[in-house]
Amino acid sequence: MGRVTFSLNDLPLRDDLRGLTPYGAPQAPLPIALNVNENTHPIPDAVASDILDDIAVAIHEVNRYPDREFTALREAFAEYLGHGLSADQIWAGNGSNEVLQHILQAFGGPGRTAFGFAPTYSMYPLITQGTGARWIAGTRQPDYTITPRKPRSRCAPPTPT
């Protein structure tokens, strides 16, 4: 059998996603790449050792899915934060993208709009569009401040009945 090749255009994608480029964090040659969440300092030896010890214990359970409710993590956060918080009041996810996706799946969707100010996190418009909502980017001044504008139209007050 010959080699099979295909492109994204061959897949049954939603029409509103056709022609888009998949996300990839820019790999700029910078001394500190904050755009890809790099730490500016190496991991201390004591921390690396603790991580390896924890991995040695956890390796015996990697054949099982982890707790998808992040129960132990949420309980630890509730205790750490105090203020009478309980684990039921804490939301955890697999990184900020998953949390953003949860929010937009709940509140976005076709016929809905999300609004933010550029420049901003590049995933906001991508996750918004992925849920079928529309992204609108507001603008900032050269110093990154936001200048409010007067409304273009004004709703008349309701007429008493």
C-alpha positions, -999 to 999 in steps of 0.1 A, spaced: 0 0 0 13 35 -9 18 63 15 -14 81 26 -12 118 28 -39 143 37 -43 179 49 -66 196 73 -88 206 43 -95 168 38 -111 166 73 -147 172 81 -140 204 100 -166 230 109 -167 257 82 -158 284 107 -125 266 115 -114 260 79 -83 279 69 -72 286 105 -37 279 116 -33 256 147 -19 274 178 17 273 185 35 295 211 60 317 193 95 305 198 113 338 199 151 338 206 149 357 239 170 355 270 138 349 291 108 334 272 80 345 294 55 339 266 59 301 270 60 302 308 96 295 312 111 301 347 140 326 349 158 304 374 168 267 374 151 242 397 170 241 430 186 207 437 164 201 469 132 207 449 144 184 420 151 157 446 117 161 462 101 159 427 120 127 419 110 111 452 73 119 444 76 105 409 91 73 424 60 69 445 35 79 418 50 57 391 32 27 405 -2 43 397 4 58 363 -17 30 347 -48 46 362 -65 79 354 -59 105 381 -87 120 401 -104 142 375 -120 163 403 -86 172 417 -99 165 452 -67 164 472 -54 196 454 -87 215 461 -87 204 497 -51 215 501 -58 249 485 -89 254 507 -68 247 538 -40 269 526 -62 298 516 -83 297 548 -112 322 550 -137 293 556 -132 281 520 -140 244 513 -128 222 485 -163 225 469 -157 262 464 -124 258 445 -121 251 408 -91 233 394 -82 224 359 -53 212 337 -39 247 332 -53 280 322 -64 269 287 -87 242 302 -102 267 326 -108 292 298 -123 265 277 -147 255 305 -158 291 309 -164 296 272 -182 263 268 -205 274 296 -210 310 286 -199 313 249 -211 295 218 -228 304 186 -244 338 186 -224 349 217 -194 374 218 -164 376 240 -145 409 243 -109 417 254 -81 442 248 -52 435 225 -24 427 230 -34 399 253 -31 362 257 -32 346 223 -55 318 233 -84 340 242 -96 345 206 -87 309 196 -106 292 224 -135 317 219 -137 308 182 -133 271 190 -165 272 210 -184 289 182 -184 324 198 -171 356 182 -140 374 196 -138 412 195 -105 428 203 -106 463 217 -76 486 213 -52 501 238 -32 533 237 5 531 228 12 530 266 -13 501 270 -39 522 288 -76 519 278 -95 550 270 -132 547 274 -154 562 247 -188 578 250 -215 554 238 -225 559 202 -262 554 209 -281 556 241 -312 537 251 -341 558 261 -353 553 297 -383 529 299 -416 545 296 -438 540 327 -470 520 320 
